[in-house]
Amino acid sequence: MYFTNSRVAASLSKLASLLERQGKYKESEEMQRDALRIYKKVLGDEHAYVASSLTNLGSALENQGKYEEAEKNYSDALQMYKKTSGVNNPDTAGAMIRLASAIERRQEYDEAEKLYREALRIYKKMYQVDHPNVALSSGFLAALLQKKKEYEEAEKLNKEALRIRTKKLGKEHPDVAASCSNMGSLMHSQGRYDEAEKMHREALRIYSKANGSQQTYAAAISRENLARTLMQMKGRLSEALDLTEEALQYYEKLEDDHPRLLSARALKADIIRLNASGLETASGSTRKKEEENDGAEEGSFASKEPTDSASKSISKALDADHPGAKETSPV
């Protein structure tokens, strides 16, 4: 019975993750709740598979903007992993990144930074320095430091993440695109728009070649990020509008109140307004997007099945990641 019920729960979770990648977040949430219920019934309230199921449910909730409930799921999962797997464990480190990302959304940056740095410490201890999970956690930490305007360390971490991913995964891998997106976002925030454009275009090129709905979502975010950079460059508003409309073609498939859809609609309105006013660039006149680089590492984890290792799943940010990932971070 244990084996059968666990298999049913794992199958439900896999199907729910597929629905989530298709943007069917409500259906995914319902299915993840069913999977969690079965795991708890079969395994009890404290088990690594239950922790994983809590994480998957949190992801479905987060994608619907139910941030408070998602954060609680991530927090419960982290405490459970600490009890069942120990602190120095890849699953625990992955749960730290999940929770840190949720806390970061509340702009509690110091608290989030502690978790990101602890996750990076664990990954470096568990793996060799050039492991993709080291790159992943470096990307998340860099994105946070960017928000704190600690640009020097952020750029160092981003460059290291890009180097590791290119070396280990190949230059055409979506995770390499995530690092390019992170670098582009960092450069944008410093007014280095020519460099930012180059990095965002490289991210978009890689994502556009990759298959799968998650990469399609990441490509849409890359178009939006590139459009935001072009807005700051003389004579580029027309191209920025085209890119935004291309991103909206994908976002329109999401829920009506999805943050990315609302963000892109606001961006389009800003560009149209600038065109109508005869201005050639935004020049700081438009409102700053709260998370310009979301879709690299930030908040963009792929969902993880309880039968998989968290270290494998966590490296599939984008976000996805994050993007965005939440590097989205489509770090």
C-alpha positions, 0 to 999 in steps of 0.5 A, spaced: 500 500 500 505 504 501 508 503 494 502 504 491 500 510 494 507 513 494 507 512 486 500 515 485 502 521 489 508 522 485 504 521 479 500 527 481 505 531 483 509 530 476 502 532 472 501 538 477 508 540 475 506 539 467 500 543 468 504 549 472 509 549 466 503 550 462 501 556 466 495 552 469 496 554 476 490 553 479 489 546 477 496 545 479 495 547 486 489 542 486 493 536 484 499 538 489 494 539 494 492 532 493 499 529 492 501 532 499 495 529 502 497 522 500 504 523 502 502 525 509 497 519 510 502 514 508 508 517 510 506 521 516 507 529 517 515 529 517 518 526 511 523 528 506 517 527 500 512 531 504 517 536 505 518 536 497 511 536 496 510 542 500 515 545 496 511 544 489 505 546 492 508 553 494 511 554 487 504 553 484 501 558 490 507 563 488 505 563 481 498 565 483 501 571 487 499 567 493 505 569 496 504 569 504 501 561 503 507 560 499 512 562 504 509 558 509 510 552 505 517 553 504 518 555 511 515 548 513 519 544 508 526 547 510 524 545 517 522 538 515 529 538 511 533 540 517 530 534 521 530 529 516 536 530 512 540 534 516 543 541 515 549 540 510 544 537 505 543 539 498 535 538 499 536 543 505 540 548 501 535 548 495 529 549 501 533 555 503 533 558 496 526 557 496 525 561 502 530 566 501 526 568 494 520 568 498 523 573 503 526 577 498 519 579 495 517 582 502 524 586 501 527 583 507 533 583 504 538 582 510 534 576 512 534 573 505 541 574 504 543 570 510 539 564 507 542 565 500 549 565 503 548 559 507 545 555 501 552 557 497 556 555 503 552 548 503 553 547 496 560 549 496 561 544 502 557 538 498 560 539 491 566 541 487 567 549 486 565 548 479 558 545 480 552 548 477 548 548 484 554 553 486 552 557 480 545 557 481 546 560 489 551 565 486 546 567 481 540 568 487 545 572 491 548 576 486 541 578 484 539 580 491 546 584 492 544 588 486 537 590 489 542 592 495 546 596 490 552 592 492 554 592 485 561 589 485 560 583 489 554 582 485 558 582 478 563 578 481 558 572 483 554 573 476 561 572 472 563 566 476 556 563 475 556 564 468 563 561 467 561 555 471 555 554 467 558 555 460 564 550 462 559 545 465 553 545 461 555 548 454 554 555 452 547 554 449 544 551 455 538 555 458 541 556 465 547 560 461 541 564 458 539 565 465 546 568 467 546 572 461 540 575 463 542 576 470 548 580 468 544 584 463 540 586 469 545 588 473 548 592 467 542 595 466 541 597 474 548 601 473 546 605 467 551 600 462 545 600 457 550 598 451 552 592 455 546 590 458 543 590 451 548 585 449 547 580 455 539 580 454 540 579 447 544 573 448 539 570 453 534 571 448 537 568 443 539 561 447 532 561 450 529 562 443 533 556 441 531 551 447 524 547 447 519 547 452 514 551 455 518 553 461 524 556 456 518 560 452 516 563 458 523 565 459 524 568 452 518 572 453 521 575 460 528 576 456 524 580 451 521 584 456 527 585 460 531 587 453 525 592 451 526 595 458 533 597 456 532 599 449 527 604 452 533 608 455 537 608 449 536 613 444 531 612 438 530 605 440 522 605 442 519 602 436 523 596 437 522 596 445 514 596 443 515 590 438 519 586 443 513 588 449 508 586 444 511 579 443 512 578 450 505 579 451 503 574 446 505 569 451 503 573 457 496 573 455 495 566 456 496 566 463 491 568 469 488 575 468 492 578 474 499 574 473 504 579 475 508 578 468 502 580 464 500 586 468 507 588 468 508 588 461 501 591 459 504 597 464 511 597 460 507 597 453 503 603 456 509 607 458 512 606 451 506 608 447 506 614 452 513 616 451 512 615 443 506 620 443 510 625 447 516 625 442 521 623 447 526 618 444 528 615 451 525 614 458 530 618 461 528 616 468 521 618 467 517 612 467 516 608 473 522 603 475 520 596 475 520 593 482 524 587 479 527 588 472 531 582 472 525 577 475 525 571 470 533 570 471 534 566 477 529 569 482 523 565 483 523 561 477 525 554 480 522 548 476 518 544 481 521 538 484 518 531 484 519 527 491 522 522 488 528 526 485 534 530 488 533 537 490 539 538 487 537 536 480 531 540 480 533 546 484 539 547 478 533 547 473 531 555 475 527 558 469 524 561 473 525 562 471 526 561 474 526 564 475 527 566 470 527 570 475 528 568 476 525 569 479 534 568 476 525 568 475 530 568 475 525 566 467 538 569 475 
